[in-house]
């Protein structure tokens, strides 16, 4: 939230291990936020439903991971969300969230004149 203040944006953090709850939050995000920084965790490799929710809301999303998913087991290297993300940041531990927020805000500032 401190970085959000520094960047001039409002930040809300949520966490759940329940796929349906994540989908509901994504669907609610369209009315409240201009973008998402999202760590789908193990759902990265399994959830077409999360991918469809991101596509359905049509707001920019940066996918983040604490570990470098490309250095892990082969089945963990496949992300259903990467093709519908602005980009993917992984492998920097908790710093991945901050890098993701910076990337999202930068992308929004370049595409939405009101953010400049």
Secondary structure, DSSP 8 states (H G I E B T S, - for coil): -HHHHHHT--------S-HHHHHHHHHHHHHH-SEEEE--GGGGGT-HHHHHHHHHHT-EEEEEESS-GGGS-GGGS--TTGGGSSEEEESSTTHHHHHHHHHHHHHHHHH-GGG-
